[in-house]
Amino acid sequence: MKSDICKISHNKDSLMVLLNETEKVASYSNLDKKQSGRLRLLAEELVGMLPELLEFSDGEFWVESEGKNFELHTALTPNGLMNNEMREKLLSVSTSGKNASAAGIMAKIKLAIEFMLIDYEKNAATFPSEYVFLNEGIGTVPYFSGEAWSLATYRQNAQKQKNEKWDELERSIIANIADEVLVGIQGKKVEVIVKKAF
């Protein structure tokens, strides 16, 4: 089943559509209260990072489900409003691997989206190698053109290292609830897919 495709913008009323559509799908799928709550939490995590992204992109949101497998989809299309100042700010993020401005998994997911929105055509072919945390989550995902950022890949790399990245994952709501989060380029859109099976 695929829900309605909802247009979203950076205002709060628009973003409530994500929560309402997610709850509607949970109800149609006969999820129990705990399962519905977890699916809503994942939608709330998306709502938290979208306002800034939607200032320079147009958004759509929908939910796909098959049985007890769910995917929350957010597609962002650059709208031409990203100015040089915004672009320079994003490109100047520390490349030391610490990325102080990207503390937490949701901030890293948001940053991966922003880099893809800066120049999706360039990033579809190759991802900037100097962005260490991004590379630790980059891999090939059949659904996307080129490479995509994957929470599962990032999690595997962090588990091998057992460093602050692992601690960050253990504290993250999305990392503890979602089975997978993918950020990639599909056509001329940057798409975020949050997967959860019950």
Backbone as a printed PyTorch tensor [residue, N CA C, xyz], in Angstrom:
tensor([[[  0.8340,  -1.1740,   0.0000],
         [  0.0000,   0.0000,   0.0000],
         [  0.8810,   1.2400,   0.0000]],

        [[  0.4660,   2.2200,  -0.7500],
         [  1.1680,   3.5020,  -0.7640],
         [  0.1740,   4.5770,  -0.3390]],

        [[  0.5850,   5.3800,   0.6180],
         [ -0.2970,   6.4390,   1.1030],
         [ -0.3860,   7.5560,   0.0710]],

        [[ -1.1710,   8.5670,   0.4050],
         [ -1.2090,   9.7730,  -0.4190],
         [  0.1790,  10.4020,  -0.4160]],

        [[  0.5410,  11.0550,  -1.5100],
         [  1.7890,  11.8170,  -1.5620],
         [  1.4440,  13.2350,  -1.1340]],

        [[  2.0670,  13.6710,  -0.0360],
         [  1.7660,  14.9760,   0.5500],
         [  2.8700,  15.9680,   0.2260]],

        [[  2.4970,  17.1350,  -0.2590],
         [  3.4580,  18.2270,  -0.4600],
         [  3.7640,  18.8120,   0.9150]],

        [[  5.0380,  19.0660,   1.1770],
         [  5.4100,  19.6280,   2.4710],
         [  6.2890,  20.8610,   2.2830]],

        [[  6.1800,  21.7870,   3.2360],
         [  7.0140,  22.9850,   3.2490],
         [  7.5600,  23.1560,   4.6580]],

        [[  8.3420,  24.2070,   4.8810],
         [  9.0160,  24.3570,   6.1630],
         [  8.1210,  24.8560,   7.2950]],

        [[  6.8560,  25.1840,   7.0360],
         [  6.0200,  25.6350,   8.1550],
         [  5.4760,  24.4490,   8.9490]],

        [[  5.2130,  24.6800,  10.2300],
         [  4.8380,  23.5930,  11.1450],
         [  3.5540,  22.8880,  10.7350]],

        [[  2.5660,  23.6340,  10.2440],
         [  1.3040,  23.0090,   9.8340],
         [  1.5260,  22.0070,   8.7090]],

        [[  2.3860,  22.3840,   7.7810],
         [  2.6890,  21.4940,   6.6610],
         [  3.3550,  20.2180,   7.1570]],

        [[  4.2690,  20.3510,   8.1130],
         [  5.0040,  19.1880,   8.6120],
         [  4.1360,  18.2570,   9.4590]],

        [[  3.0320,  18.7550,   9.9770],
         [  2.1050,  17.8930,  10.7180],
         [  1.5030,  16.8270,   9.8070]],

        [[  1.4980,  17.0860,   8.5100],
         [  0.9940,  16.1270,   7.5270],
         [  1.7640,  14.8110,   7.6400]],

        [[  3.0740,  14.8820,   7.8870],
         [  3.8970,  13.6770,   8.0310],
         [  3.3630,  12.8040,   9.1550]],

        [[  3.0820,  13.4480,  10.2850],
         [  2.6090,  12.6990,  11.4520],
         [  1.2170,  12.1340,  11.1950]],

        [[  0.3460,  12.9480,  10.6240],
         [ -1.0280,  12.4950,  10.3520],
         [ -1.0570,  11.3400,   9.3540]],

        [[ -0.2690,  11.4550,   8.2910],
         [ -0.2450,  10.3990,   7.2670],
         [  0.3390,   9.1060,   7.8500]],

        [[  1.3680,   9.2350,   8.6780],
         [  1.9860,   8.0680,   9.3150],
         [  0.9850,   7.3700,  10.2360]],

        [[  0.2590,   8.1550,  11.0320],
         [ -0.7430,   7.5710,  11.9340],
         [ -1.8750,   6.9010,  11.1600]],

        [[ -2.2660,   7.5060,  10.0380],
         [ -3.3330,   6.9290,   9.2120],
         [ -2.9060,   5.5620,   8.6740]],

        [[ -1.6770,   5.4670,   8.1720],
         [ -1.1770,   4.1970,   7.6420],
         [ -1.0580,   3.1650,   8.7610]],

        [[ -0.5880,   3.5880,   9.9310],
         [ -0.4720,   2.6710,  11.0790],
         [ -1.8390,   2.1070,  11.4450]],

        [[ -2.8530,   2.9610,  11.4150],
         [ -4.2170,   2.5240,  11.7340],
         [ -4.7450,   1.5450,  10.6870]],

        [[ -4.5670,   1.8630,   9.4030],
         [ -5.0120,   0.9730,   8.3260],
         [ -4.3080,  -0.3760,   8.3770]],

        [[ -3.0760,  -0.3710,   8.8780],
         [ -2.2730,  -1.5990,   8.9340],
         [ -2.4830,  -2.3770,  10.2280]],

        [[ -3.3880,  -1.9010,  11.0540],
         [ -3.7160,  -2.5480,  12.3280],
         [ -2.5080,  -2.7360,  13.2450]],

        [[ -1.6400,  -1.7230,  13.2970],
         [ -0.5260,  -1.7820,  14.2340],
         [ -1.0530,  -1.5690,  15.6430]],

        [[ -0.4200,  -2.2220,  16.6080],
         [ -0.8400,  -1.9930,  17.9870],
         [ -0.2910,  -0.6470,  18.4610]],

        [[ -0.6300,  -0.2620,  19.6830],
         [ -0.2750,   1.0590,  20.1990],
         [  1.2440,   1.2700,  20.2220]],

        [[  1.9920,   0.2650,  20.6660],
         [  3.4450,   0.3790,  20.7450],
         [  4.0550,   0.5260,  19.3520]],

        [[  3.5990,  -0.2890,  18.4010],
         [  4.1170,  -0.2240,  17.0390],
         [  3.7840,   1.1210,  16.3920]],

        [[  2.5470,   1.5860,  16.5780],
         [  2.1340,   2.8910,  16.0460],
         [  2.9930,   4.0000,  16.6300]],

        [[  3.2690,   3.8980,  17.9280],
         [  4.1030,   4.8990,  18.6020],
         [  5.5090,   4.9390,  18.0370]],

        [[  6.0710,   3.7730,  17.7440],
         [  7.4210,   3.7200,  17.1690],
         [  7.4580,   4.3060,  15.7570]],

        [[  6.4470,   4.0000,  14.9690],
         [  6.3900,   4.5530,  13.6150],
         [  6.2510,   6.0780,  13.6710]],

        [[  5.4430,   6.5570,  14.6040],
         [  5.2750,   8.0070,  14.7740],
         [  6.5910,   8.6530,  15.2200]],

        [[  7.3140,   8.0030,  16.1310],
         [  8.6050,   8.5410,  16.5740],
         [  9.5580,   8.7280,  15.3930]],

        [[  9.5660,   7.7780,  14.4890],
         [ 10.4150,   7.9030,  13.2940],
         [  9.9810,   9.1040,  12.4440]],

        [[  8.6670,   9.2920,  12.3130],
         [  8.1600,  10.4500,  11.5620],
         [  8.5280,  11.7520,  12.2790]],

        [[  8.4740,  11.7480,  13.6040],
         [  8.8490,  12.9400,  14.3770],
         [ 10.3240,  13.2870,  14.1770]],

        [[ 11.1650,  12.2690,  14.0690],
         [ 12.5900,  12.5150,  13.8180],
         [ 12.7720,  13.2120,  12.4630]],

        [[ 12.0090,  12.7880,  11.4630],
         [ 12.0660,  13.4520,  10.1540],
         [ 11.5930,  14.8990,  10.2640]],

        [[ 10.4930,  15.1150,  10.9660],
         [  9.9460,  16.4670,  11.1280],
         [ 10.9860,  17.3930,  11.7520]],

        [[ 11.7740,  16.8570,  12.6820],
         [ 12.7670,  17.6710,  13.3660],
         [ 13.8620,  18.2130,  12.4620]],

        [[ 14.2130,  17.4960,  11.4120],
         [ 15.3160,  17.9500,  10.5630],
         [ 14.8580,  18.6590,   9.2950]],

        [[ 13.5840,  18.5980,   8.9670],
         [ 13.1290,  19.1020,   7.6690],
         [ 12.9830,  20.6160,   7.5160]],

        [[ 12.6370,  21.3860,   8.5590],
         [ 12.3810,  22.8150,   8.3080],
         [ 13.5090,  23.5390,   7.5680]],

        [[ 14.7550,  23.3790,   7.9860],
         [ 15.8720,  24.0570,   7.3080],
         [ 16.0460,  23.5570,   5.8810]],

        [[ 15.9190,  22.2380,   5.6860],
         [ 16.0870,  21.6630,   4.3460],
         [ 15.0270,  22.1830,   3.3790]],

        [[ 13.8250,  22.4090,   3.8930],
         [ 12.7200,  22.8430,   3.0390],
         [ 12.7630,  24.3340,   2.7200]],

        [[ 13.7530,  25.0410,   3.2550],
         [ 13.9260,  26.4400,   2.8830],
         [ 14.5310,  26.5560,   1.4850]],

        [[ 15.2860,  25.5340,   1.0420],
         [ 15.8810,  25.5870,  -0.3000],
         [ 15.5500,  24.3480,  -1.1230]],

        [[ 14.4540,  23.6780,  -0.7550],
         [ 13.9870,  22.5490,  -1.5570],
         [ 12.4750,  22.4140,  -1.4040]],

        [[ 11.8570,  21.7670,  -2.3770],
         [ 10.4260,  21.4510,  -2.3070],
         [ 10.3160,  20.0020,  -1.8840]],

        [[  9.3580,  19.7100,  -1.0030],
         [  9.2890,  18.3670,  -0.4540],
         [  7.9900,  17.6310,  -0.6850]],

        [[  8.1240,  16.3070,  -0.6540],
         [  6.9780,  15.3990,  -0.7120],
         [  7.2040,  14.3110,   0.3260]],

        [[  6.1170,  13.7930,   0.8660],
         [  6.2060,  12.7300,   1.8600],
         [  5.1230,  11.7000,   1.5750]],

        [[  5.4730,  10.4190,   1.7440],
         [  4.4890,   9.3450,   1.6480],
         [  5.0030,   8.1380,   2.4320]],

        [[  4.0910,   7.2260,   2.6910],
         [  4.4310,   5.9970,   3.4110],
         [  4.0880,   4.8260,   2.5030]],

        [[  4.9990,   3.8580,   2.4300],
         [  4.7270,   2.6160,   1.7130],
         [  4.7410,   1.4810,   2.7330]],

        [[  3.7950,   0.5690,   2.5860],
         [  3.7560,  -0.5700,   3.5090],
         [  3.3500,  -1.8290,   2.7740]],

        [[  3.9170,  -2.9270,   3.2420],
         [  3.5490,  -4.2430,   2.7510],
         [  3.5470,  -5.1480,   3.9680]],

        [[  2.3650,  -5.5700,   4.3750],
         [  2.2550,  -6.3290,   5.6180],
         [  2.6870,  -5.4570,   6.7810]],

        [[  3.7000,  -5.9120,   7.5020],
         [  4.2080,  -5.1500,   8.6540],
         [  5.5440,  -4.4780,   8.3430]],

        [[  5.8460,  -4.3050,   7.0480],
         [  7.0650,  -3.6110,   6.6220],
         [  6.6910,  -2.2170,   6.1520]],

        [[  7.3520,  -1.2170,   6.7280],
         [  7.0110,   0.1760,   6.4480],
         [  8.2200,   0.9520,   5.9560]],

        [[  7.9590,   1.8930,   5.0490],
         [  8.9760,   2.8190,   4.5770],
         [  8.3850,   4.2200,   4.5950]],

        [[  9.0440,   5.1250,   5.3230],
         [  8.6730,   6.5330,   5.3150],
         [  9.5580,   7.2060,   4.2710]],

        [[  8.9580,   7.7840,   3.2360],
         [  9.6970,   8.4030,   2.1410],
         [  9.5640,   9.9240,   2.2000]],

        [[ 10.6830,  10.6050,   2.0900],
         [ 10.7040,  12.0520,   1.9450],
         [ 11.5550,  12.3600,   0.7300]],

        [[ 10.9950,  13.0540,  -0.2420],
         [ 11.7230,  13.4220,  -1.4560],
         [ 11.8710,  14.9350,  -1.4940]],

        [[ 13.1080,  15.4000,  -1.7100],
         [ 13.3980,  16.8330,  -1.7370],
         [ 13.9810,  17.2080,  -3.0890]],

        [[ 13.4140,  18.2380,  -3.6940],
         [ 13.8860,  18.7260,  -4.9830],
         [ 14.4400,  20.1330,  -4.7910]],

        [[ 15.7180,  20.3660,  -5.1320],
         [ 16.2820,  21.7120,  -4.9870],
         [ 15.4160,  22.7290,  -5.7270]],

        [[ 15.1080,  23.8570,  -5.0640],
         [ 14.2320,  24.8490,  -5.6820],
         [ 14.9710,  26.0990,  -6.1370]],

        [[ 16.3010,  26.0830,  -6.1110],
         [ 17.0800,  27.2120,  -6.5960],
         [ 17.2740,  28.3250,  -5.5810]],

        [[ 16.7470,  28.1600,  -4.3630],
         [ 16.8720,  29.2160,  -3.3570],
         [ 18.1520,  29.1190,  -2.5310]],

        [[ 18.9390,  28.0530,  -2.7390],
         [ 20.1940,  27.9740,  -1.9900],
         [ 21.1480,  29.0120,  -2.5660]],

        [[ 21.5450,  29.9540,  -1.7130],
         [ 22.4430,  30.9980,  -2.1840],
         [ 23.9000,  30.6190,  -1.9100]],

        [[ 24.8250,  31.4420,  -2.4000],
         [ 26.2500,  31.1520,  -2.2400],
         [ 26.6640,  31.0680,  -0.7800]],

        [[ 26.0610,  31.9140,   0.0660],
         [ 26.4000,  31.8990,   1.4950],
         [ 26.0360,  30.5540,   2.1220]],

        [[ 24.8450,  30.0570,   1.8190],
         [ 24.4210,  28.7500,   2.3400],
         [ 25.3460,  27.6470,   1.8310]],

        [[ 25.6550,  27.7090,   0.5370],
         [ 26.5130,  26.7020,  -0.0870],
         [ 27.8910,  26.6910,   0.5690]],

        [[ 28.4860,  27.8760,   0.7650],
         [ 29.8130,  27.9740,   1.3750],
         [ 29.8000,  27.4690,   2.8120]],

        [[ 28.7370,  27.7790,   3.5300],
         [ 28.6150,  27.3220,   4.9260],
         [ 28.6160,  25.7970,   4.9730]],

        [[ 27.8590,  25.1640,   4.0960],
         [ 27.8030,  23.7040,   4.0670],
         [ 29.1310,  23.0950,   3.6560]],

        [[ 29.7800,  23.6940,   2.6690],
         [ 31.0280,  23.1420,   2.1650],
         [ 32.2030,  23.3590,   3.1060]],

        [[ 32.0540,  24.2770,   4.0650],
         [ 33.1530,  24.5570,   4.9870],
         [ 33.1050,  23.7010,   6.2450]],

        [[ 32.1900,  22.7510,   6.3070],
         [ 32.1040,  21.8680,   7.4680],
         [ 33.4520,  21.1880,   7.6810]],

        [[ 33.8320,  21.0660,   8.9310],
         [ 35.1260,  20.4610,   9.2590],
         [ 35.2940,  19.1110,   8.5800]],

        [[ 36.4900,  18.8690,   8.0320],
         [ 36.7680,  17.5900,   7.3870],
         [ 37.6780,  16.7180,   8.2430]],

        [[ 37.7960,  17.0570,   9.5240],
         [ 38.6840,  16.3180,  10.4100],
         [ 38.1140,  14.9700,  10.8220]],

        [[ 36.8490,  14.7350,  10.5280],
         [ 36.2070,  13.5040,  10.9720],
         [ 35.3660,  13.7430,  12.2090]],

        [[ 35.6160,  14.8570,  12.8940],
         [ 34.8330,  15.1670,  14.0960],
         [ 33.5440,  15.8810,  13.7220]],

        [[ 33.6060,  16.7400,  12.7210],
         [ 32.4200,  17.4410,  12.2300],
         [ 31.5420,  17.9530,  13.3590]],

        [[ 32.0860,  18.8900,  14.1270],
         [ 31.4010,  19.4140,  15.3070],
         [ 30.0010,  19.9150,  14.9880]],

        [[ 29.8130,  20.4190,  13.7910],
         [ 28.4880,  20.9330,  13.4510],
         [ 27.5020,  19.8130,  13.1290]],

        [[ 27.9950,  18.5800,  13.0400],
         [ 27.1130,  17.4480,  12.7450],
         [ 27.1650,  16.4590,  13.9040]],

        [[ 26.7960,  16.9190,  15.0880],
         [ 26.7920,  16.0520,  16.2580],
         [ 25.4570,  15.3150,  16.3110]],

        [[ 25.4960,  14.0150,  16.4070],
         [ 24.2860,  13.2080,  16.4540],
         [ 23.9470,  12.6370,  15.0900]],

        [[ 23.2770,  11.5050,  15.1110],
         [ 22.9470,  10.8110,  13.8660],
         [ 22.0030,  11.6260,  12.9940]],

        [[ 20.9790,  12.2410,  13.5780],
         [ 20.0430,  13.0220,  12.7620],
         [ 20.7510,  14.1920,  12.0910]],

        [[ 21.7060,  14.8120,  12.7910],
         [ 22.4660,  15.9140,  12.1850],
         [ 23.3030,  15.3940,  11.0230]],

        [[ 23.8410,  14.1880,  11.1520],
         [ 24.6410,  13.6140,  10.0710],
         [ 23.7660,  13.2410,   8.8740]],

        [[ 22.5920,  12.7110,   9.1500],
         [ 21.6600,  12.3960,   8.0640],
         [ 21.2800,  13.6850,   7.3370]],

        [[ 20.9820,  14.7270,   8.1150],
         [ 20.6140,  16.0130,   7.5330],
         [ 21.7520,  16.5690,   6.6890]],

        [[ 22.9740,  16.4500,   7.1750],
         [ 24.1200,  16.9460,   6.4320],
         [ 24.3240,  16.1620,   5.1290]],

        [[ 24.1070,  14.8480,   5.1620],
         [ 24.2000,  14.0450,   3.9400],
         [ 23.1800,  14.5390,   2.9090]],

        [[ 21.9770,  14.8510,   3.3770],
         [ 20.9340,  15.3760,   2.4840],
         [ 21.3720,  16.7140,   1.8970]],

        [[ 21.8950,  17.5950,   2.7760],
         [ 22.3120,  18.9180,   2.3120],
         [ 23.3980,  18.8220,   1.2390]],

        [[ 24.3820,  17.9480,   1.4390],
         [ 25.4410,  17.8110,   0.4430],
         [ 24.8820,  17.3410,  -0.8890]],

        [[ 23.9160,  16.4490,  -0.8530],
         [ 23.3170,  15.9800,  -2.1010],
         [ 22.4820,  17.0730,  -2.7610]],

        [[ 21.8430,  17.9200,  -1.9460],
         [ 21.0450,  19.0110,  -2.5010],
         [ 21.9070,  20.1220,  -3.0900]],

        [[ 23.1430,  20.2670,  -2.6100],
         [ 24.0300,  21.3080,  -3.1270],
         [ 24.2110,  21.1380,  -4.6270]],

        [[ 24.5150,  19.9400,  -5.0560],
         [ 24.7260,  19.6730,  -6.4780],
         [ 24.4320,  18.2030,  -6.7140]],

        [[ 23.1700,  17.8870,  -6.9000],
         [ 22.7830,  16.4840,  -6.9890],
         [ 23.3940,  15.7750,  -8.1820]],

        [[ 23.5990,  16.4770,  -9.3090],
         [ 24.1730,  15.8060, -10.4800],
         [ 25.6130,  15.3740, -10.2120]],

        [[ 26.3960,  16.2670,  -9.5970],
         [ 27.7800,  15.9340,  -9.2770],
         [ 27.8250,  14.8170,  -8.2400]],

        [[ 26.9880,  14.9290,  -7.2160],
         [ 27.0210,  13.9570,  -6.1330],
         [ 26.4380,  12.6050,  -6.5170]],

        [[ 25.6500,  12.5600,  -7.5750],
         [ 25.1310,  11.2650,  -8.0340],
         [ 26.2690,  10.3880,  -8.5300]],

        [[ 27.2800,  11.0060,  -9.1100],
         [ 28.4040,  10.2490,  -9.6520],
         [ 29.4620,   9.9540,  -8.6030]],

        [[ 29.7250,  10.9050,  -7.7370],
         [ 30.7770,  10.7130,  -6.7400],
         [ 30.4990,  11.5590,  -5.5110]],

        [[ 30.7960,  11.0250,  -4.3610],
         [ 30.5870,  11.7420,  -3.1130],
         [ 31.8970,  12.3530,  -2.6640]],

        [[ 31.8980,  13.5500,  -2.0760],
         [ 33.1540,  14.1750,  -1.6650],
         [ 33.8940,  13.3020,  -0.6530]],

        [[ 35.0630,  12.8010,  -1.0150],
         [ 35.7960,  11.8560,  -0.1750],
         [ 36.2970,  12.4730,   1.1170]],

        [[ 36.4210,  13.7940,   1.1570],
         [ 36.9550,  14.4050,   2.3690],
         [ 35.9750,  14.4140,   3.5420]],

        [[ 34.7010,  14.1220,   3.3070],
         [ 33.7280,  14.1210,   4.3950],
         [ 33.6910,  12.7380,   5.0310]],

        [[ 34.5540,  12.5570,   6.0220],
         [ 34.8350,  11.2510,   6.6170],
         [ 33.5750,  10.5320,   7.0760]],

        [[ 32.7350,  11.1860,   7.8860],
         [ 31.5640,  10.4810,   8.4170],
         [ 30.6080,  10.0740,   7.3140]],

        [[ 30.5520,  10.8430,   6.2350],
         [ 29.6830,  10.4700,   5.1240],
         [ 30.1880,   9.1980,   4.4580]],

        [[ 31.5030,   9.1370,   4.2400],
         [ 32.0810,   7.9550,   3.5980],
         [ 31.8480,   6.6950,   4.4050]],

        [[ 31.7940,   6.8140,   5.7180],
         [ 31.5850,   5.6330,   6.5580],
         [ 30.1720,   5.0730,   6.4220]],

        [[ 29.2940,   5.8040,   5.7450],
         [ 27.9390,   5.3010,   5.5260],
         [ 27.5920,   5.1360,   4.0630]],

        [[ 28.5490,   5.4150,   3.1860],
         [ 28.2760,   5.3900,   1.7450],
         [ 28.4220,   3.9830,   1.1700]],

        [[ 27.4960,   3.6320,   0.2940],
         [ 27.5580,   2.3460,  -0.3900],
         [ 26.6200,   2.3560,  -1.5780]],

        [[ 26.5830,   1.2720,  -2.3000],
         [ 25.6920,   1.1550,  -3.4490],
         [ 24.3630,   0.5840,  -2.9830]],

        [[ 23.2940,   1.2560,  -3.3540],
         [ 21.9400,   0.8090,  -3.0340],
         [ 21.1810,   0.7770,  -4.3520]],

        [[ 20.6740,  -0.3920,  -4.7700],
         [ 20.0580,  -0.5250,  -6.0990],
         [ 18.9770,   0.5020,  -6.4200]],

        [[ 18.2230,   0.9540,  -5.4470],
         [ 17.1200,   1.8770,  -5.6800],
         [ 17.5990,   3.2360,  -6.2000]],

        [[ 18.8100,   3.6500,  -5.7960],
         [ 19.3040,   4.9890,  -6.1060],
         [ 20.2830,   4.9940,  -7.2650]],

        [[ 20.3870,   6.1900,  -7.9210],
         [ 21.4350,   6.3690,  -8.9240],
         [ 22.7280,   6.6490,  -8.1630]],

        [[ 23.7740,   5.9630,  -8.5020],
         [ 25.0420,   6.1850,  -7.8090],
         [ 25.0120,   5.6090,  -6.4050]],

        [[ 25.7970,   6.2230,  -5.5410],
         [ 25.9050,   5.7330,  -4.1750],
         [ 24.9080,   6.4330,  -3.2720]],

        [[ 24.6200,   5.8220,  -2.1420],
         [ 23.6970,   6.3870,  -1.1620],
         [ 24.3150,   6.2540,   0.2260]],

        [[ 23.8500,   7.0950,   1.1500],
         [ 24.2690,   6.9870,   2.5390],
         [ 23.3090,   6.0250,   3.2240]],

        [[ 23.8560,   5.0930,   4.0110],
         [ 23.0500,   4.0680,   4.6640],
         [ 23.3750,   4.0110,   6.1500]],

        [[ 22.3560,   4.0580,   6.9840],
         [ 22.5450,   3.9270,   8.4240],
         [ 23.1120,   2.5540,   8.7600]],

        [[ 22.6740,   1.5140,   8.0690],
         [ 23.1680,   0.1530,   8.3360],
         [ 24.6750,   0.0680,   8.0680]],

        [[ 25.1320,   0.6700,   6.9790],
         [ 26.5650,   0.6740,   6.6640],
         [ 27.3310,   1.4800,   7.7050]],

        [[ 26.7970,   2.6310,   8.0600],
         [ 27.4270,   3.4810,   9.0780],
         [ 27.5120,   2.7270,  10.4070]],

        [[ 26.4230,   2.0240,  10.7530],
         [ 26.3620,   1.2520,  12.0000],
         [ 27.4190,   0.1480,  12.0060]],

        [[ 27.5720,  -0.5800,  10.8870],
         [ 28.5800,  -1.6470,  10.7970],
         [ 29.9850,  -1.0980,  10.9930]],

        [[ 30.2800,   0.0310,  10.3520],
         [ 31.6030,   0.6340,  10.5020],
         [ 31.8410,   1.1320,  11.9190]],

        [[ 30.8300,   1.7040,  12.5400],
         [ 30.9640,   2.1940,  13.9140],
         [ 31.1490,   1.0330,  14.8860]],

        [[ 30.4690,  -0.0800,  14.6250],
         [ 30.5740,  -1.2410,  15.5150],
         [ 31.9970,  -1.8160,  15.4890]],

        [[ 32.6300,  -1.7930,  14.3270],
         [ 34.0120,  -2.2760,  14.2190],
         [ 34.9560,  -1.4050,  15.0360]],

        [[ 34.7080,  -0.0990,  15.0460],
         [ 35.6070,   0.8380,  15.7060],
         [ 35.3080,   1.0120,  17.1940]],

        [[ 34.0440,   0.8070,  17.5880],
         [ 33.6040,   0.9670,  18.9830],
         [ 34.1230,   2.2790,  19.5920]],

        [[ 33.9380,   3.3850,  18.8750],
         [ 34.3840,   4.6790,  19.3690],
         [ 33.1860,   5.5740,  19.6540]],

        [[ 33.3990,   6.9030,  19.6050],
         [ 32.3090,   7.8320,  19.9110],
         [ 31.1480,   7.6960,  18.9280]],

        [[ 31.4140,   7.2160,  17.7110],
         [ 30.3230,   7.0090,  16.7480],
         [ 29.3620,   5.9320,  17.2610]],

        [[ 29.9060,   4.9130,  17.8810],
         [ 29.0690,   3.8440,  18.4260],
         [ 28.2210,   4.3750,  19.5820]],

        [[ 28.8390,   5.1670,  20.4530],
         [ 28.1020,   5.7770,  21.5690],
         [ 26.9680,   6.6560,  21.0420]],

        [[ 27.2600,   7.4110,  19.9870],
         [ 26.2740,   8.2750,  19.3610],
         [ 25.0860,   7.4650,  18.8320]],

        [[ 25.3780,   6.3340,  18.2130],
         [ 24.3190,   5.4600,  17.7030],
         [ 23.4540,   4.9200,  18.8340]],

        [[ 24.0820,   4.5330,  19.9290],
         [ 23.3260,   3.9730,  21.0530],
         [ 22.3800,   4.9890,  21.6800]],

        [[ 22.7010,   6.2810,  21.5590],
         [ 21.8570,   7.3380,  22.1350],
         [ 20.7910,   7.8400,  21.1620]],

        [[ 20.8540,   7.4290,  19.9210],
         [ 19.9770,   7.9640,  18.8950],
         [ 18.6410,   7.2220,  18.8310]],

        [[ 17.5550,   7.9810,  18.8050],
         [ 16.2160,   7.3900,  18.6720],
         [ 16.0980,   6.6680,  17.3360]],

        [[ 16.4680,   7.3640,  16.2600],
         [ 16.2860,   6.7670,  14.9320],
         [ 17.1670,   5.5330,  14.7510]],

        [[ 18.3870,   5.5630,  15.2900],
         [ 19.2920,   4.4140,  15.1480],
         [ 18.8040,   3.2190,  15.9480]],

        [[ 18.0700,   3.4640,  17.0210],
         [ 17.5680,   2.3810,  17.8540],
         [ 16.2270,   1.8230,  17.3970]],

        [[ 15.4810,   2.5980,  16.6310],
         [ 14.1440,   2.1450,  16.2100],
         [ 14.1320,   1.7080,  14.7420]],

        [[ 14.7540,   2.5030,  13.8780],
         [ 14.7080,   2.2060,  12.4330],
         [ 15.5810,   1.0060,  12.1010]],

        [[ 15.1350,   0.2120,  11.1460],
         [ 15.9530,  -0.8840,  10.6290],
         [ 17.0070,  -0.3310,   9.6660]],

        [[ 16.6380,   0.7240,   8.9460],
         [ 17.5500,   1.3120,   7.9660],
         [ 17.0910,   2.7250,   7.6560]],

        [[ 18.0530,   3.5930,   7.3730],
         [ 17.7870,   4.9300,   6.8460],
         [ 18.6930,   5.0760,   5.6350]],

        [[ 18.1140,   5.4490,   4.5100],
         [ 18.8760,   5.6300,   3.2730],
         [ 18.7060,   7.0650,   2.7900]],

        [[ 19.7980,   7.6500,   2.3040],
         [ 19.7530,   8.9750,   1.6970],
         [ 20.4480,   8.8340,   0.3490]],

        [[ 19.7190,   9.1110,  -0.7140],
         [ 20.3020,   8.9630,  -2.0400],
         [ 19.5840,   9.8060,  -3.0680]],

        [[ 20.0480,   9.7020,  -4.2790],
         [ 19.5010,  10.5020,  -5.3670],
         [ 18.6970,   9.6030,  -6.2980]],

        [[ 17.4660,  10.0140,  -6.5330],
         [ 16.5470,   9.2940,  -7.4090],
         [ 16.0360,  10.3070,  -8.4140]],

        [[ 16.4850,  10.2060,  -9.6540],
         [ 16.1200,  11.2160, -10.6480],
         [ 16.7510,  12.5410, -10.2610]],

        [[ 15.9360,  13.5780, -10.1280],
         [ 16.4530,  14.8990,  -9.7400],
         [ 16.0900,  15.2260,  -8.3040]],

        [[ 15.7820,  14.2070,  -7.5260],
         [ 15.3910,  14.4180,  -6.1320],
         [ 16.3540,  13.7070,  -5.1940]],

        [[ 16.5220,  14.2930,  -4.0220],
         [ 17.2320,  13.6140,  -2.9470],
         [ 16.1500,  12.9520,  -2.1100]],

        [[ 16.2730,  11.6450,  -1.9220],
         [ 15.2340,  10.9190,  -1.2000],
         [ 15.7820,  10.3210,   0.0840]],

        [[ 14.9800,  10.4160,   1.1300],
         [ 15.2900,   9.8150,   2.4220],
         [ 14.2440,   8.7330,   2.6440]],

        [[ 14.7100,   7.5170,   2.9370],
         [ 13.7990,   6.4030,   3.2030],
         [ 14.1310,   5.8510,   4.5760]],

        [[ 13.1560,   5.8490,   5.4520],
         [ 13.3100,   5.2640,   6.7890],
         [ 12.5120,   3.9680,   6.7910]],

        [[ 13.1960,   2.8540,   7.0580],
         [ 12.5500,   1.5370,   7.0010],
         [ 12.3620,   0.9690,   8.3990]],

        [[ 11.1930,   0.3460,   8.6060],
         [ 10.9040,  -0.3220,   9.8750],
         [  9.9670,  -1.5020,   9.6270]],

        [[ 10.3640,  -2.6630,  10.1310],
         [  9.5040,  -3.8630,  10.0510],
         [  9.1030,  -4.2490,  11.4710]],

        [[  7.8420,  -4.6230,  11.6320],
         [  7.3390,  -5.0640,  12.9480],
         [  7.0510,  -6.5500,  12.9200]]])
